[in-house]
Amino acid sequence: MSTVFDHLPSRLFFPLASVHREHYAALLLIYYRLFLEYHSGVERELVVAAFDDYFRSLGSIPGPEEESPDDGIELDDPKYTGAGSGSDVSAGAETPARVDRGDTREVASGFLRRLIEYGWMNEEEQQDFARIINISSYATPFFEALYRVDQGIAVEYESHVIGIYSSLVGDAARDHGEHAVINAHGHAR
């Protein structure tokens, strides 16, 4: 019998279990909101710019992860950062005195590259050489779950409140009150 993990990349959940899980979760949500706007995928530059804005808003660059699932992944790989060569961002101080736009952009590219490596997203190059970031098909339900959690529990209860109200005040409640109460009770659970 196969398990869920037979169908998912082995490192899919590493970002959400790492030292920087808050950053990864925030970045996944940032990307998902962009994806909801651009259903056919988001240009890589837009994703990096949004991630860069996130890191600049923090006022500091995340430090290196010790004993992390990211060990062995190079932050400054030109394939993902777009730079010819770069310095190892993770080798610097944990919180620099000031945040340089170049530093945050490099970190943003590194985090995006890691999310691609872990299997949350994939990157494709189009005929015009534009690089598009898409959600991996198996990651879609996890993006949706993160998004729903981020929206808050109130959204989840809203549909139940409407269901209870509809059950108790609808025309069917007048004719078959016992069924209306049973339906309302089901929504209240």
C-alpha positions as a LaTeX table, in Angstrom:
\begin{tabular}{lrrr}
\hline
Residue & $x$ (\AA) & $y$ (\AA) & $z$ (\AA) \\
\hline
Met1 & 0.00 & 0.00 & 0.00 \\
Ser2 & 1.41 & 3.37 & $-0.96$ \\
Thr3 & 1.49 & 6.33 & 1.40 \\
Val4 & 1.14 & 10.04 & 0.80 \\
Phe5 & 4.90 & 10.39 & 1.08 \\
Asp6 & 5.42 & 8.05 & $-1.87$ \\
His7 & 3.91 & 10.77 & $-4.07$ \\
Leu8 & 5.49 & 13.88 & $-2.53$ \\
Pro9 & 9.09 & 15.09 & $-2.71$ \\
Ser10 & 11.00 & 13.93 & 0.34 \\
Arg11 & 11.94 & 17.50 & 1.28 \\
Leu12 & 8.56 & 19.19 & 0.69 \\
Phe13 & 7.94 & 19.97 & 4.36 \\
Phe14 & 11.52 & 20.99 & 5.24 \\
Pro15 & 10.83 & 24.74 & 4.90 \\
Leu16 & 7.98 & 24.58 & 7.40 \\
Ala17 & 10.12 & 22.63 & 9.88 \\
Ser18 & 13.24 & 24.77 & 9.57 \\
Val19 & 14.52 & 27.57 & 11.79 \\
His20 & 13.09 & 30.03 & 9.25 \\
Arg21 & 9.64 & 28.45 & 9.07 \\
Glu22 & 7.94 & 31.82 & 9.72 \\
His23 & 9.76 & 33.32 & 6.75 \\
Tyr24 & 9.01 & 30.35 & 4.51 \\
Ala25 & 5.33 & 30.40 & 5.48 \\
Ala26 & 5.13 & 34.15 & 4.82 \\
Leu27 & 6.87 & 33.73 & 1.46 \\
Leu28 & 4.59 & 30.86 & 0.44 \\
Leu29 & 1.58 & 33.05 & 1.22 \\
Ile30 & 3.08 & 36.00 & $-0.67$ \\
Tyr31 & 3.61 & 33.78 & $-3.69$ \\
Tyr32 & 0.13 & 32.22 & $-3.44$ \\
Arg33 & $-1.50$ & 35.66 & $-3.43$ \\
Leu34 & 0.49 & 36.55 & $-6.55$ \\
Phe35 & $-0.53$ & 33.25 & $-8.12$ \\
Leu36 & $-4.20$ & 34.02 & $-7.45$ \\
Glu37 & $-3.73$ & 37.21 & $-9.50$ \\
Tyr38 & $-1.72$ & 35.59 & $-12.31$ \\
His39 & $-3.32$ & 32.17 & $-12.80$ \\
Ser40 & $-0.96$ & 31.14 & $-15.58$ \\
Gly41 & 2.10 & 31.52 & $-13.36$ \\
Val42 & 4.07 & 34.45 & $-12.03$ \\
Glu43 & 7.16 & 35.91 & $-13.65$ \\
Arg44 & 10.22 & 35.15 & $-11.58$ \\
Glu45 & 11.13 & 38.83 & $-11.28$ \\
Leu46 & 7.75 & 39.62 & $-9.70$ \\
Val47 & 8.22 & 36.84 & $-7.17$ \\
Val48 & 11.75 & 37.94 & $-6.29$ \\
Ala49 & 10.59 & 41.57 & $-5.99$ \\
Ala50 & 7.75 & 40.57 & $-3.64$ \\
Phe51 & 10.10 & 38.41 & $-1.54$ \\
Asp52 & 12.63 & 41.28 & $-1.53$ \\
Asp53 & 9.95 & 43.67 & $-0.25$ \\
Tyr54 & 9.16 & 41.20 & 2.53 \\
Phe55 & 12.80 & 40.99 & 3.68 \\
Arg56 & 13.29 & 44.76 & 3.46 \\
Ser57 & 10.17 & 45.26 & 5.61 \\
Leu58 & 11.78 & 43.12 & 8.34 \\
Gly59 & 14.74 & 45.44 & 8.69 \\
Ser60 & 17.14 & 42.51 & 8.95 \\
Ile61 & 18.26 & 39.55 & 6.93 \\
Pro62 & 17.65 & 36.08 & 8.38 \\
Gly63 & 20.80 & 34.44 & 9.68 \\
Pro64 & 22.08 & 31.04 & 8.68 \\
Glu65 & 20.22 & 27.93 & 9.69 \\
Glu66 & 22.28 & 25.57 & 11.82 \\
Glu67 & 21.63 & 21.85 & 11.36 \\
Ser68 & 18.97 & 22.77 & 8.85 \\
Pro69 & 17.44 & 20.91 & 5.96 \\
Asp70 & 19.06 & 23.58 & 3.79 \\
Asp71 & 22.56 & 22.22 & 4.37 \\
Gly72 & 24.24 & 21.60 & 1.08 \\
Ile73 & 22.14 & 24.10 & $-0.89$ \\
Glu74 & 24.13 & 27.02 & $-2.21$ \\
Leu75 & 22.46 & 30.41 & $-1.76$ \\
Asp76 & 24.38 & 32.15 & $-4.52$ \\
Asp77 & 23.88 & 29.66 & $-7.36$ \\
Pro78 & 23.79 & 31.85 & $-10.52$ \\
Lys79 & 21.05 & 29.64 & $-11.95$ \\
Tyr80 & 18.65 & 30.95 & $-9.30$ \\
Thr81 & 19.96 & 34.36 & $-8.26$ \\
Gly82 & 20.53 & 35.66 & $-11.75$ \\
Ala83 & 23.99 & 36.85 & $-10.71$ \\
Gly84 & 27.27 & 35.71 & $-12.19$ \\
Ser85 & 28.72 & 35.13 & $-8.74$ \\
Gly86 & 27.82 & 36.27 & $-5.29$ \\
Ser87 & 28.91 & 36.18 & $-1.74$ \\
Asp88 & 27.51 & 33.59 & 0.60 \\
Val89 & 24.74 & 35.49 & 2.36 \\
Ser90 & 24.39 & 32.80 & 4.99 \\
Ala91 & 28.03 & 33.23 & 6.03 \\
Gly92 & 27.50 & 36.83 & 7.16 \\
Ala93 & 26.34 & 38.20 & 10.47 \\
Glu94 & 22.86 & 37.24 & 11.59 \\
Thr95 & 21.55 & 40.79 & 11.72 \\
Pro96 & 23.49 & 43.41 & 9.75 \\
Ala97 & 23.50 & 47.02 & 10.95 \\
Arg98 & 21.63 & 48.08 & 7.83 \\
Val99 & 19.82 & 46.16 & 5.18 \\
Asp100 & 21.21 & 46.67 & 1.69 \\
Arg101 & 18.76 & 46.23 & $-1.19$ \\
Gly102 & 21.26 & 43.97 & $-2.96$ \\
Asp103 & 21.53 & 41.76 & 0.12 \\
Thr104 & 17.78 & 41.38 & 0.52 \\
Arg105 & 17.36 & 40.65 & $-3.18$ \\
Glu106 & 20.01 & 37.93 & $-3.00$ \\
Val107 & 18.35 & 36.42 & 0.08 \\
Ala108 & 14.94 & 36.62 & $-1.64$ \\
Ser109 & 16.36 & 34.77 & $-4.65$ \\
Gly110 & 17.91 & 32.18 & $-2.36$ \\
Phe111 & 14.66 & 31.52 & $-0.54$ \\
Leu112 & 12.80 & 31.23 & $-3.86$ \\
Arg113 & 15.42 & 28.80 & $-5.14$ \\
Arg114 & 15.04 & 26.70 & $-1.99$ \\
Leu115 & 11.25 & 26.57 & $-2.36$ \\
Ile116 & 11.75 & 25.36 & $-5.94$ \\
Glu117 & 14.31 & 22.78 & $-4.79$ \\
Tyr118 & 11.96 & 21.53 & $-2.07$ \\
Gly119 & 9.18 & 21.05 & $-4.62$ \\
Trp120 & 6.69 & 23.74 & $-3.64$ \\
Met121 & 7.07 & 25.48 & $-6.98$ \\
Asn122 & 8.58 & 24.85 & $-10.35$ \\
Glu123 & 10.21 & 27.16 & $-12.83$ \\
Glu124 & 9.81 & 27.08 & $-16.56$ \\
Glu125 & 11.44 & 29.15 & $-19.25$ \\
Gln126 & 9.12 & 30.36 & $-21.97$ \\
Gln127 & 9.95 & 30.94 & $-25.63$ \\
Asp128 & 10.64 & 34.62 & $-24.95$ \\
Phe129 & 13.06 & 33.51 & $-22.18$ \\
Ala130 & 10.74 & 34.80 & $-19.45$ \\
Arg131 & 11.06 & 32.62 & $-16.36$ \\
Ile132 & 7.68 & 31.68 & $-14.90$ \\
Ile133 & 7.14 & 30.27 & $-11.40$ \\
Asn134 & 4.19 & 27.88 & $-11.04$ \\
Ile135 & 2.77 & 25.88 & $-8.17$ \\
Ser136 & 3.70 & 22.21 & $-8.26$ \\
Ser137 & 0.48 & 20.24 & $-8.71$ \\
Tyr138 & 0.95 & 18.18 & $-5.54$ \\
Ala139 & 1.64 & 21.36 & $-3.50$ \\
Thr140 & $-1.66$ & 23.04 & $-4.43$ \\
Pro141 & $-3.67$ & 21.66 & $-1.49$ \\
Phe142 & $-0.94$ & 22.74 & 0.93 \\
Phe143 & $-0.92$ & 26.28 & $-0.48$ \\
Glu144 & $-4.71$ & 26.39 & $-0.12$ \\
Ala145 & $-4.51$ & 25.14 & 3.47 \\
Leu146 & $-1.87$ & 27.74 & 4.40 \\
Tyr147 & $-3.99$ & 30.43 & 2.80 \\
Arg148 & $-7.12$ & 29.35 & 4.71 \\
Val149 & $-5.22$ & 29.25 & 8.00 \\
Asp150 & $-3.83$ & 32.71 & 7.29 \\
Gln151 & $-7.35$ & 34.03 & 6.61 \\
Gly152 & $-8.35$ & 33.00 & 10.11 \\
Ile153 & $-10.79$ & 30.73 & 11.82 \\
Ala154 & $-13.65$ & 33.27 & 11.48 \\
Val155 & $-13.92$ & 32.47 & 7.78 \\
Glu156 & $-14.39$ & 28.80 & 8.62 \\
Tyr157 & $-17.20$ & 29.52 & 11.08 \\
Glu158 & $-18.94$ & 31.97 & 8.79 \\
Ser159 & $-20.33$ & 29.24 & 6.53 \\
His160 & $-21.58$ & 27.28 & 9.55 \\
Val161 & $-23.38$ & 30.31 & 10.99 \\
Ile162 & $-25.07$ & 30.90 & 7.64 \\
Gly163 & $-26.02$ & 27.21 & 7.48 \\
Ile164 & $-27.57$ & 27.29 & 10.95 \\
Tyr165 & $-29.50$ & 30.46 & 10.17 \\
Ser166 & $-30.76$ & 29.08 & 6.84 \\
Ser167 & $-31.84$ & 25.84 & 8.49 \\
Leu168 & $-33.89$ & 27.60 & 11.15 \\
Val169 & $-35.57$ & 30.37 & 9.14 \\
Gly170 & $-36.12$ & 28.72 & 5.77 \\
Asp171 & $-39.47$ & 27.56 & 4.40 \\
Ala172 & $-38.52$ & 23.95 & 5.11 \\
Ala173 & $-38.24$ & 24.83 & 8.82 \\
Arg174 & $-41.93$ & 25.75 & 8.93 \\
Asp175 & $-43.05$ & 22.52 & 7.31 \\
His176 & $-40.53$ & 20.14 & 8.89 \\
Gly177 & $-39.19$ & 21.82 & 12.01 \\
Glu178 & $-37.65$ & 18.64 & 13.36 \\
His179 & $-35.42$ & 18.33 & 10.28 \\
Ala180 & $-34.45$ & 21.99 & 10.52 \\
Val181 & $-33.28$ & 21.52 & 14.11 \\
Ile182 & $-31.31$ & 18.40 & 13.16 \\
Asn183 & $-29.65$ & 20.26 & 10.25 \\
Ala184 & $-28.86$ & 23.24 & 12.47 \\
His185 & $-27.36$ & 20.91 & 15.06 \\
Gly186 & $-25.19$ & 19.34 & 12.35 \\
His187 & $-23.83$ & 22.77 & 11.37 \\
Ala188 & $-23.19$ & 23.65 & 15.01 \\
Arg189 & $-20.90$ & 20.69 & 15.57 \\
\hline
\end{tabular}
